[in-house]
């Protein structure tokens, strides 16, 4: 099992001073990638659940996979609108 950190990974500024808009743009990209990683894990484990004859669990993990991708659709829309507000 891999280590998973939610807060340490979001240090997006380092020593550079960024505007709130720049920070948000970087955070949106981070969140999208983070969600993609989670979605892939849900998909992998749904297949493992299927192989273990855990059909109900497989279905729930597939749902989590799809919901995560839906969240990314919203985050990408936010990123696009942020870019148009320059």
C-alpha positions in Angstrom: 0.0 0.0 0.0 1.4 3.4 -0.9 1.6 6.4 1.4 -0.9 9.1 0.9 -0.6 12.7 2.0 -3.3 15.2 1.5 -1.7 18.3 3.0 2.0 18.1 2.3 1.5 17.6 -1.4 -0.4 20.8 -1.8 2.6 23.1 -1.1 2.3 24.7 -4.5 4.2 28.0 -3.8 7.5 27.1 -2.4 9.3 30.4 -1.9 7.5 32.1 -4.8 4.7 34.7 -4.1 1.6 33.8 -6.1 -1.7 35.6 -6.4 -4.8 33.9 -5.2 -5.8 33.2 -8.8 -2.4 31.7 -9.6 -2.6 29.5 -6.4 -6.1 28.4 -7.4 -5.0 27.5 -10.9 -2.2 25.4 -9.5 -4.5 23.8 -6.9 -7.1 22.9 -9.5 -4.4 21.1 -11.6 -3.1 19.3 -8.5 -6.7 18.2 -7.5 -7.4 16.9 -11.0 -4.2 14.8 -11.0 -4.9 13.6 -7.5 -8.4 12.5 -8.4 -7.1 10.7 -11.5 -4.8 8.8 -9.3 -7.6 7.9 -7.0 -9.9 7.0 -9.9 -7.3 4.6 -11.3 -7.0 2.9 -7.9 -10.8 2.5 -7.6 -10.8 0.9 -11.1 -8.0 -1.5 -10.2 -9.7 -2.6 -7.0 -13.0 -3.0 -8.8 -11.4 -5.5 -11.0 -9.8 -7.3 -8.0 -13.2 -7.3 -6.3 -14.7 -8.9 -9.5 -12.0 -11.5 -9.5 -12.8 -12.3 -5.9 -16.5 -12.7 -6.8 -17.5 -9.5 -4.9 -19.8 -8.1 -7.5 -21.6 -5.7 -5.2 -18.2 -4.2 -4.1 -17.1 -4.1 -7.7 -20.1 -2.1 -8.6 -19.6 0.4 -5.8 -16.0 0.9 -6.7 -17.0 1.5 -10.3 -19.4 4.1 -9.1 -16.7 5.8 -7.1 -14.5 5.7 -10.2 -17.2 7.4 -12.3 -18.1 10.0 -9.6 -14.4 10.9 -9.3 -14.2 11.5 -13.0 -17.4 13.6 -12.8 -15.7 15.7 -10.1 -12.8 16.3 -12.5 -15.2 17.5 -15.2 -16.3 20.2 -12.8 -12.7 21.0 -11.8 -11.7 21.3 -15.4 -14.6 23.6 -16.1 -13.5 25.8 -13.2 -9.9 25.8 -14.6 -11.3 26.9 -18.0 -13.4 29.7 -16.5 -10.5 30.8 -14.4 -8.4 31.2 -17.6 -11.1 33.3 -19.2 -11.2 35.7 -16.2 -7.8 37.2 -17.0 
